[in-house]
């Protein structure tokens, strides 16, 4: 059996080595390391893939989220509602911009932001909602967009974990995640479903005026060299990373298909155990691209299971062990533990098993047999 890894980037690379190497070599030959032709080609390819009018590449996913908020003209003290159960980058950029993060609970089954919790959190100071499509699964965008319309709020999709996933709305219309809200951000961190070989990110929007603003922000606020029209930052996707992404983008749908197939095999093996809750998904609907495969262990032995798997050299991880409202940097007297029952339960139960495009049946069987053997 091949060595188990949480993400097997080497095996994935070997299959597309020629395409990736050719793109990198093109950058080296032309020495267009910053803002070169491959950056613009990848941008155009991604716009077409997502069916979105504007893709603005940048240096990483955290920058993408911050720049998206900067472009909306939010002011210090404006309240931004987002999920308590997610990675810190989502709330980090809110705090950096001196906005006020408002953390709310998530739904148990989807682990995505709770619609009811959003409604309860809205105040006259609320200006935006940031749904996170956690672990690759679509949040309830129909309900979120309806709330945003009713209260005149911006919706900023944090799509760092779900690029390539589709959302089927209440009318049966299929749209790529990241093309639904007013603006969206994504990350091209190497372990993401569409990952480069360093850092990278992008912002998406269908708003022409917002796109213009964002393009200035990512480049020191410049539209004409040395003319600084807005306050900006230095955040660019370099040409080598764009070349890698351009080579990988045509494979993204197949990568998602492989992840869903692996998830179905995991579910088939694990769903019969009463101590395990497996992720719900329809294998015929592509609204979940399984950036992570996360199960819940309900008998209180999650940590012992983790130690057991590690003893058998099976990688695993806890996403996320501490709620954001309990993190030292984001504690706030406004938060009441009673408002986060789902998040507080999830952090005690969740465990992620290996998930990537190169998982084979032998590996999945070994992993699932080991989980069941322990339980």
URNORHU-V730538 format. One record per residue. N is the residue number from 0. RES is the residue in one small letter. PHI is phi in degrees with one decimal (* if undefined). PSI is psi in radians with two decimals (999 if undefined). BURIAL is # if it has 16 or more other C-alpha atoms within 10 Angstrom, else .. Layout:
BEGIN
n->N res->RES phi->PHI psi->PSI burial->BURIAL
n->N res->RES phi->PHI psi->PSI burial->BURIAL
END
This chain:
BEGIN
n->0 res->x phi->* psi->2.40 burial->.
n->1 res->x phi->-64.9 psi->2.63 burial->.
n->2 res->x phi->-59.3 psi->2.32 burial->.
n->3 res->x phi->-78.1 psi->2.43 burial->#
n->4 res->x phi->-139.2 psi->2.63 burial->#
n->5 res->x phi->-60.3 psi->-0.74 burial->#
n->6 res->x phi->-138.8 psi->2.13 burial->#
n->7 res->x phi->-99.0 psi->1.42 burial->#
n->8 res->x phi->-74.7 psi->-0.48 burial->#
n->9 res->x phi->-67.7 psi->-0.81 burial->.
n->10 res->x phi->-64.5 psi->-0.65 burial->.
n->11 res->x phi->-63.2 psi->-0.76 burial->.
n->12 res->x phi->-61.2 psi->-0.72 burial->.
n->13 res->x phi->-58.1 psi->-0.56 burial->.
n->14 res->x phi->-75.6 psi->-0.41 burial->.
n->15 res->x phi->-123.2 psi->0.41 burial->.
n->16 res->x phi->-54.8 psi->-0.79 burial->.
n->17 res->x phi->-61.5 psi->-0.77 burial->.
n->18 res->x phi->-67.2 psi->-0.76 burial->#
n->19 res->x phi->-66.4 psi->-0.83 burial->#
n->20 res->x phi->-62.4 psi->-0.65 burial->.
n->21 res->x phi->-64.4 psi->-0.70 burial->.
n->22 res->x phi->-65.5 psi->-0.77 burial->#
n->23 res->x phi->-63.6 psi->-0.74 burial->#
n->24 res->x phi->-62.3 psi->-0.64 burial->.
n->25 res->x phi->-60.1 psi->-0.72 burial->#
n->26 res->x phi->-65.8 psi->-0.76 burial->#
n->27 res->x phi->-63.7 psi->-0.67 burial->.
n->28 res->x phi->-69.8 psi->-0.65 burial->.
n->29 res->x phi->-91.6 psi->-0.25 burial->.
n->30 res->x phi->54.4 psi->0.54 burial->.
n->31 res->x phi->-95.3 psi->1.27 burial->#
n->32 res->x phi->-75.2 psi->-0.50 burial->#
n->33 res->x phi->-122.0 psi->2.23 burial->.
n->34 res->x phi->59.0 psi->0.58 burial->.
n->35 res->x phi->-79.1 psi->3.13 burial->#
n->36 res->x phi->-57.2 psi->-0.61 burial->#
n->37 res->x phi->-67.4 psi->-0.51 burial->#
n->38 res->x phi->-63.4 psi->-0.81 burial->#
n->39 res->x phi->-69.8 psi->-0.62 burial->#
n->40 res->x phi->-67.2 psi->-0.76 burial->.
n->41 res->x phi->-63.8 psi->-0.74 burial->#
n->42 res->x phi->-56.3 psi->-0.83 burial->#
n->43 res->x phi->-65.2 psi->-0.69 burial->#
n->44 res->x phi->-63.2 psi->-0.72 burial->#
n->45 res->x phi->-71.8 psi->-0.64 burial->#
n->46 res->x phi->-59.1 psi->-0.74 burial->#
n->47 res->x phi->-67.5 psi->-0.76 burial->.
n->48 res->x phi->-62.1 psi->-0.78 burial->.
n->49 res->x phi->-82.2 psi->-0.24 burial->#
n->50 res->x phi->55.9 psi->0.87 burial->.
n->51 res->x phi->-123.5 psi->2.57 burial->#
n->52 res->x phi->-70.8 psi->-0.61 burial->#
n->53 res->x phi->-136.3 psi->2.21 burial->#
n->54 res->x phi->-116.1 psi->2.21 burial->#
n->55 res->x phi->-115.3 psi->1.78 burial->#
n->56 res->x phi->-67.0 psi->2.64 burial->#
n->57 res->x phi->-151.2 psi->-2.99 burial->#
n->58 res->x phi->-78.9 psi->-0.49 burial->#
n->59 res->x phi->-168.1 psi->2.99 burial->#
n->60 res->x phi->-69.2 psi->-0.56 burial->#
n->61 res->x phi->-68.5 psi->-0.76 burial->#
n->62 res->x phi->-57.9 psi->-0.73 burial->#
n->63 res->x phi->-57.6 psi->-0.77 burial->#
n->64 res->x phi->-68.3 psi->-0.72 burial->#
n->65 res->x phi->-65.2 psi->-0.78 burial->#
n->66 res->x phi->-66.1 psi->-0.66 burial->#
n->67 res->x phi->-57.8 psi->-0.75 burial->#
n->68 res->x phi->-69.5 psi->-0.67 burial->#
n->69 res->x phi->-60.7 psi->-0.69 burial->#
n->70 res->x phi->-67.5 psi->-0.39 burial->#
n->71 res->x phi->-84.1 psi->-0.07 burial->#
n->72 res->x phi->70.9 psi->0.51 burial->.
n->73 res->x phi->-68.5 psi->2.60 burial->#
n->74 res->x phi->-112.7 psi->2.65 burial->.
n->75 res->x phi->-50.6 psi->2.32 burial->.
n->76 res->x phi->96.2 psi->-0.31 burial->.
n->77 res->x phi->-61.4 psi->2.43 burial->#
n->78 res->x phi->-93.2 psi->2.35 burial->#
n->79 res->x phi->-122.3 psi->2.07 burial->#
n->80 res->x phi->-88.8 psi->2.28 burial->#
n->81 res->x phi->-150.6 psi->3.06 burial->#
n->82 res->x phi->-79.4 psi->2.48 burial->#
n->83 res->x phi->-75.0 psi->-0.47 burial->#
n->84 res->x phi->-103.1 psi->1.52 burial->#
n->85 res->x phi->-168.3 psi->-3.14 burial->#
n->86 res->x phi->-73.7 psi->2.66 burial->#
n->87 res->x phi->-65.0 psi->-0.40 burial->#
n->88 res->x phi->-55.9 psi->-0.59 burial->.
n->89 res->x phi->-61.9 psi->-0.77 burial->#
n->90 res->x phi->-86.9 psi->-0.45 burial->#
n->91 res->x phi->-57.7 psi->-0.82 burial->#
n->92 res->x phi->-71.0 psi->-0.52 burial->#
n->93 res->x phi->-61.9 psi->-0.82 burial->#
n->94 res->x phi->-66.6 psi->-0.70 burial->#
n->95 res->x phi->-60.2 psi->-0.59 burial->.
n->96 res->x phi->-87.4 psi->0.15 burial->#
n->97 res->x phi->61.0 psi->0.46 burial->.
n->98 res->x phi->-85.2 psi->3.00 burial->#
n->99 res->x phi->-108.6 psi->1.94 burial->#
n->100 res->x phi->-72.9 psi->2.38 burial->#
n->101 res->x phi->-121.2 psi->1.80 burial->#
n->102 res->x phi->-86.1 psi->2.37 burial->#
n->103 res->x phi->-130.8 psi->2.87 burial->#
n->104 res->x phi->-72.9 psi->2.97 burial->#
n->105 res->x phi->-117.5 psi->3.00 burial->#
n->106 res->x phi->-88.2 psi->2.51 burial->#
n->107 res->x phi->-64.9 psi->-0.83 burial->.
n->108 res->x phi->-70.9 psi->-0.83 burial->.
n->109 res->x phi->-86.9 psi->-0.39 burial->#
n->110 res->x phi->63.7 psi->0.21 burial->#
n->111 res->x phi->-95.5 psi->2.92 burial->#
n->112 res->x phi->-52.9 psi->2.40 burial->#
n->113 res->x phi->-79.4 psi->2.23 burial->#
n->114 res->x phi->-64.9 psi->-0.75 burial->#
n->115 res->x phi->-64.0 psi->-0.66 burial->.
n->116 res->x phi->-67.2 psi->-0.64 burial->#
n->117 res->x phi->-59.7 psi->-0.85 burial->#
n->118 res->x phi->-58.6 psi->-0.72 burial->.
n->119 res->x phi->-70.0 psi->-0.42 burial->.
n->120 res->x phi->-89.2 psi->-0.18 burial->.
n->121 res->x phi->-70.6 psi->2.31 burial->#
n->122 res->x phi->-131.9 psi->3.06 burial->.
n->123 res->x phi->-60.3 psi->-0.33 burial->.
n->124 res->x phi->-89.7 psi->-0.12 burial->.
n->125 res->x phi->-68.4 psi->2.28 burial->#
n->126 res->x phi->-122.7 psi->-0.34 burial->#
n->127 res->x phi->-157.7 psi->2.74 burial->#
n->128 res->x phi->-120.1 psi->2.36 burial->#
n->129 res->x phi->-117.1 psi->1.61 burial->#
n->130 res->x phi->-76.5 psi->2.39 burial->#
n->131 res->x phi->-106.0 psi->2.15 burial->#
n->132 res->x phi->-81.7 psi->1.45 burial->#
n->133 res->x phi->-71.4 psi->2.37 burial->#
n->134 res->x phi->60.9 psi->0.21 burial->#
n->135 res->x phi->102.7 psi->0.08 burial->#
n->136 res->x phi->-105.3 psi->2.40 burial->#
n->137 res->x phi->-66.7 psi->2.32 burial->#
n->138 res->x phi->-72.9 psi->2.95 burial->#
n->139 res->x phi->-77.8 psi->1.45 burial->#
n->140 res->x phi->-72.4 psi->-0.51 burial->#
n->141 res->x phi->-55.6 psi->-0.92 burial->.
n->142 res->x phi->-66.4 psi->-0.70 burial->.
n->143 res->x phi->-64.6 psi->-0.76 burial->#
n->144 res->x phi->-67.8 psi->-0.57 burial->#
n->145 res->x phi->-66.6 psi->-0.75 burial->.
n->146 res->x phi->-62.2 psi->-0.78 burial->#
n->147 res->x phi->-61.1 psi->-0.70 burial->#
n->148 res->x phi->-67.0 psi->-0.74 burial->.
n->149 res->x phi->-63.3 psi->-0.68 burial->.
n->150 res->x phi->-106.2 psi->0.13 burial->#
n->151 res->x phi->57.7 psi->0.94 burial->.
n->152 res->x phi->-112.0 psi->2.66 burial->#
n->153 res->x phi->-79.8 psi->2.59 burial->#
n->154 res->x phi->-118.1 psi->2.11 burial->#
n->155 res->x phi->-113.9 psi->1.84 burial->#
n->156 res->x phi->-76.9 psi->2.15 burial->#
n->157 res->x phi->-89.7 psi->1.71 burial->#
n->158 res->x phi->-105.9 psi->0.49 burial->#
n->159 res->x phi->-63.0 psi->-0.44 burial->#
n->160 res->x phi->-110.7 psi->0.05 burial->#
n->161 res->x phi->-136.0 psi->0.43 burial->#
n->162 res->x phi->-63.1 psi->2.37 burial->#
n->163 res->x phi->97.8 psi->-0.29 burial->#
n->164 res->x phi->-75.9 psi->2.62 burial->#
n->165 res->x phi->-105.7 psi->2.70 burial->#
n->166 res->x phi->-121.4 psi->2.21 burial->#
n->167 res->x phi->-103.6 psi->1.98 burial->#
n->168 res->x phi->-80.3 psi->-3.13 burial->.
n->169 res->x phi->-63.4 psi->-0.31 burial->.
n->170 res->x phi->-97.0 psi->0.08 burial->.
n->171 res->x phi->84.2 psi->0.14 burial->.
n->172 res->x phi->-82.8 psi->2.30 burial->.
n->173 res->x phi->-98.9 psi->2.24 burial->.
n->174 res->x phi->-136.0 psi->2.49 burial->#
n->175 res->x phi->-67.7 psi->2.41 burial->#
n->176 res->x phi->-58.2 psi->2.48 burial->#
n->177 res->x phi->97.6 psi->-0.21 burial->#
n->178 res->x phi->-115.3 psi->0.31 burial->#
n->179 res->x phi->-107.2 psi->-0.84 burial->#
n->180 res->x phi->-73.0 psi->-3.10 burial->#
n->181 res->x phi->-67.5 psi->-0.55 burial->#
n->182 res->x phi->-158.7 psi->2.73 burial->#
n->183 res->x phi->-143.8 psi->2.77 burial->#
n->184 res->x phi->-129.7 psi->2.69 burial->#
n->185 res->x phi->-144.1 psi->2.89 burial->#
n->186 res->x phi->-119.0 psi->2.47 burial->#
n->187 res->x phi->-110.4 psi->0.48 burial->#
n->188 res->x phi->-50.2 psi->2.52 burial->#
n->189 res->x phi->-51.0 psi->-0.58 burial->.
n->190 res->x phi->-84.2 psi->-0.08 burial->#
n->191 res->x phi->-69.5 psi->2.90 burial->#
n->192 res->x phi->-60.0 psi->-0.63 burial->#
n->193 res->x phi->-118.9 psi->1.64 burial->#
n->194 res->x phi->-115.5 psi->2.53 burial->#
n->195 res->x phi->-94.3 psi->-2.88 burial->#
n->196 res->x phi->-111.5 psi->0.65 burial->#
n->197 res->x phi->-175.1 psi->-2.44 burial->#
n->198 res->x phi->-103.1 psi->2.64 burial->#
n->199 res->x phi->-175.4 psi->2.78 burial->#
n->200 res->x phi->-162.3 psi->3.11 burial->#
n->201 res->x phi->-159.8 psi->2.75 burial->#
n->202 res->x phi->-118.7 psi->2.48 burial->#
n->203 res->x phi->-123.2 psi->2.49 burial->#
n->204 res->x phi->-161.8 psi->2.70 burial->#
n->205 res->x phi->-102.1 psi->0.07 burial->#
n->206 res->x phi->-93.1 psi->1.98 burial->.
n->207 res->x phi->-61.6 psi->-0.78 burial->.
n->208 res->x phi->-66.4 psi->-0.73 burial->.
n->209 res->x phi->-63.6 psi->-0.74 burial->#
n->210 res->x phi->-58.7 psi->-0.73 burial->#
n->211 res->x phi->-60.6 psi->-0.79 burial->.
n->212 res->x phi->-61.2 psi->-0.78 burial->#
n->213 res->x phi->-63.4 psi->-0.67 burial->#
n->214 res->x phi->-65.1 psi->-0.55 burial->#
n->215 res->x phi->-72.9 psi->-0.74 burial->#
n->216 res->x phi->-60.1 psi->-0.75 burial->#
n->217 res->x phi->-67.0 psi->-0.29 burial->#
n->218 res->x phi->-121.5 psi->0.96 burial->#
n->219 res->x phi->60.2 psi->0.37 burial->#
n->220 res->x phi->76.9 psi->0.30 burial->#
n->221 res->x phi->-102.7 psi->2.39 burial->#
n->222 res->x phi->-111.0 psi->-0.54 burial->#
n->223 res->x phi->-120.7 psi->2.36 burial->.
n->224 res->x phi->-52.4 psi->2.24 burial->.
n->225 res->x phi->71.4 psi->0.17 burial->.
n->226 res->x phi->-111.7 psi->1.90 burial->.
n->227 res->x phi->-101.5 psi->1.78 burial->.
n->228 res->x phi->-90.0 psi->-0.48 burial->.
n->229 res->x phi->-134.7 psi->2.82 burial->#
n->230 res->x phi->-72.0 psi->2.17 burial->.
n->231 res->x phi->-128.6 psi->-2.99 burial->#
n->232 res->x phi->-136.3 psi->3.04 burial->.
n->233 res->x phi->-106.7 psi->1.74 burial->.
n->234 res->x phi->-145.3 psi->1.71 burial->#
n->235 res->x phi->-127.7 psi->2.52 burial->#
n->236 res->x phi->-82.3 psi->2.09 burial->#
n->237 res->x phi->-75.7 psi->2.79 burial->#
n->238 res->x phi->-63.9 psi->-0.63 burial->#
n->239 res->x phi->-64.5 psi->-0.77 burial->#
n->240 res->x phi->-65.4 psi->-0.67 burial->#
n->241 res->x phi->-62.1 psi->-0.66 burial->#
n->242 res->x phi->-63.5 psi->-0.73 burial->#
n->243 res->x phi->-62.2 psi->-0.79 burial->#
n->244 res->x phi->-67.4 psi->-0.65 burial->#
n->245 res->x phi->-62.6 psi->-0.65 burial->#
n->246 res->x phi->-70.4 psi->-0.58 burial->#
n->247 res->x phi->-87.2 psi->-0.48 burial->#
n->248 res->x phi->-54.5 psi->-0.74 burial->#
n->249 res->x phi->-62.0 psi->-0.28 burial->.
n->250 res->x phi->-96.7 psi->-0.05 burial->.
n->251 res->x phi->-61.2 psi->-0.74 burial->#
n->252 res->x phi->-64.6 psi->-0.65 burial->#
n->253 res->x phi->-69.0 psi->-0.64 burial->.
n->254 res->x phi->-61.0 psi->-0.76 burial->#
n->255 res->x phi->-63.9 psi->-0.70 burial->#
n->256 res->x phi->-61.9 psi->-0.75 burial->#
n->257 res->x phi->-63.6 psi->-0.68 burial->#
n->258 res->x phi->-66.4 psi->-0.76 burial->#
n->259 res->x phi->-64.7 psi->-0.66 burial->#
n->260 res->x phi->-64.7 psi->-0.73 burial->#
n->261 res->x phi->-64.0 psi->-0.71 burial->#
n->262 res->x phi->-62.6 psi->-0.69 burial->#
n->263 res->x phi->-64.8 psi->-0.67 burial->#
n->264 res->x phi->-67.3 psi->-0.71 burial->#
n->265 res->x phi->-58.6 psi->-0.86 burial->#
n->266 res->x phi->-60.5 psi->-0.74 burial->#
n->267 res->x phi->-60.0 psi->-0.64 burial->.
n->268 res->x phi->-80.5 psi->-0.57 burial->#
n->269 res->x phi->-102.6 psi->-0.34 burial->#
n->270 res->x phi->-67.7 psi->-0.32 burial->.
n->271 res->x phi->-80.1 psi->-0.15 burial->.
n->272 res->x phi->-89.7 psi->2.24 burial->.
n->273 res->x phi->-70.3 psi->-0.25 burial->.
n->274 res->x phi->-92.7 psi->0.02 burial->#
n->275 res->x phi->-121.5 psi->2.32 burial->#
n->276 res->x phi->-111.6 psi->2.04 burial->#
n->277 res->x phi->-93.1 psi->2.77 burial->#
n->278 res->x phi->-66.8 psi->2.40 burial->#
n->279 res->x phi->-83.2 psi->2.33 burial->.
n->280 res->x phi->-165.3 psi->2.73 burial->#
n->281 res->x phi->-100.0 psi->2.04 burial->.
n->282 res->x phi->-64.6 psi->-0.26 burial->.
n->283 res->x phi->-93.5 psi->-0.06 burial->.
n->284 res->x phi->-119.2 psi->2.25 burial->.
n->285 res->x phi->-96.7 psi->0.83 burial->#
n->286 res->x phi->-97.5 psi->0.14 burial->#
n->287 res->x phi->-138.8 psi->2.10 burial->#
n->288 res->x phi->-110.9 psi->0.15 burial->#
n->289 res->x phi->48.5 psi->1.07 burial->#
n->290 res->x phi->-58.1 psi->-0.69 burial->#
n->291 res->x phi->-130.6 psi->2.61 burial->#
n->292 res->x phi->-105.3 psi->1.88 burial->#
n->293 res->x phi->-117.9 psi->2.18 burial->#
n->294 res->x phi->-112.7 psi->2.90 burial->#
n->295 res->x phi->-113.6 psi->2.36 burial->#
n->296 res->x phi->-106.4 psi->1.98 burial->#
n->297 res->x phi->-97.9 psi->-0.01 burial->#
n->298 res->x phi->-97.9 psi->0.22 burial->.
n->299 res->x phi->81.4 psi->0.13 burial->.
n->300 res->x phi->-112.3 psi->0.47 burial->.
n->301 res->x phi->-58.3 psi->-0.83 burial->#
n->302 res->x phi->-66.0 psi->-0.68 burial->.
n->303 res->x phi->-66.1 psi->-0.66 burial->.
n->304 res->x phi->-62.0 psi->-0.74 burial->#
n->305 res->x phi->-59.6 psi->-0.78 burial->#
n->306 res->x phi->-63.0 psi->-0.70 burial->.
n->307 res->x phi->-64.2 psi->-0.79 burial->#
n->308 res->x phi->-63.4 psi->-0.73 burial->#
n->309 res->x phi->-63.9 psi->-0.59 burial->.
n->310 res->x phi->-66.4 psi->-0.41 burial->.
n->311 res->x phi->-98.5 psi->0.22 burial->.
n->312 res->x phi->60.1 psi->0.65 burial->.
n->313 res->x phi->-103.3 psi->1.98 burial->#
n->314 res->x phi->-64.3 psi->2.55 burial->#
n->315 res->x phi->-160.0 psi->2.89 burial->#
n->316 res->x phi->-155.4 psi->2.80 burial->#
n->317 res->x phi->-111.5 psi->1.94 burial->#
n->318 res->x phi->-116.3 psi->1.70 burial->#
n->319 res->x phi->-134.8 psi->2.50 burial->#
n->320 res->x phi->-79.8 psi->-0.36 burial->#
n->321 res->x phi->-132.9 psi->2.22 burial->#
n->322 res->x phi->-60.8 psi->2.64 burial->#
n->323 res->x phi->-62.0 psi->-0.60 burial->#
n->324 res->x phi->-68.9 psi->-0.24 burial->#
n->325 res->x phi->-100.9 psi->-0.05 burial->.
n->326 res->x phi->-73.2 psi->2.43 burial->.
n->327 res->x phi->-54.1 psi->-0.70 burial->.
n->328 res->x phi->-68.8 psi->-0.38 burial->.
n->329 res->x phi->-124.1 psi->0.23 burial->#
n->330 res->x phi->-63.9 psi->2.55 burial->.
n->331 res->x phi->-154.7 psi->2.39 burial->.
n->332 res->x phi->-64.9 psi->-0.27 burial->.
n->333 res->x phi->-70.1 psi->-0.39 burial->.
n->334 res->x phi->-84.5 psi->2.39 burial->.
n->335 res->x phi->-120.1 psi->2.27 burial->.
n->336 res->x phi->-55.4 psi->-0.53 burial->.
n->337 res->x phi->-66.0 psi->-0.27 burial->.
n->338 res->x phi->-84.9 psi->-0.08 burial->.
n->339 res->x phi->-127.9 psi->0.80 burial->#
n->340 res->x phi->-64.0 psi->-0.67 burial->.
n->341 res->x phi->-71.2 psi->-0.86 burial->#
n->342 res->x phi->-57.9 psi->-0.78 burial->#
n->343 res->x phi->-64.6 psi->-0.48 burial->#
n->344 res->x phi->-79.5 psi->-0.74 burial->.
n->345 res->x phi->-60.1 psi->-0.72 burial->#
n->346 res->x phi->-64.1 psi->-0.32 burial->#
n->347 res->x phi->-92.0 psi->-0.25 burial->#
n->348 res->x phi->-117.7 psi->-0.45 burial->#
n->349 res->x phi->-76.2 psi->2.54 burial->#
n->350 res->x phi->-151.1 psi->2.36 burial->#
n->351 res->x phi->-101.0 psi->2.30 burial->#
n->352 res->x phi->-99.7 psi->2.85 burial->#
n->353 res->x phi->-51.5 psi->2.37 burial->#
n->354 res->x phi->-148.4 psi->2.07 burial->#
n->355 res->x phi->-165.3 psi->3.12 burial->#
n->356 res->x phi->-76.4 psi->-0.22 burial->#
n->357 res->x phi->-107.9 psi->0.16 burial->#
n->358 res->x phi->-62.5 psi->2.36 burial->#
n->359 res->x phi->-114.6 psi->3.00 burial->.
n->360 res->x phi->-62.2 psi->-0.67 burial->.
n->361 res->x phi->-62.3 psi->-0.75 burial->.
n->362 res->x phi->-65.7 psi->-0.79 burial->#
n->363 res->x phi->-62.5 psi->-0.69 burial->#
n->364 res->x phi->-64.3 psi->-0.76 burial->.
n->365 res->x phi->-62.5 psi->-0.75 burial->.
n->366 res->x phi->-64.9 psi->-0.88 burial->#
n->367 res->x phi->-68.9 psi->-0.65 burial->#
n->368 res->x phi->-60.4 psi->-0.69 burial->.
n->369 res->x phi->-67.9 psi->-0.73 burial->#
n->370 res->x phi->-61.1 psi->-0.82 burial->#
n->371 res->x phi->-68.1 psi->-0.63 burial->.
n->372 res->x phi->-61.6 psi->-0.74 burial->.
n->373 res->x phi->-67.1 psi->-0.79 burial->.
n->374 res->x phi->-74.8 psi->999 burial->#
END
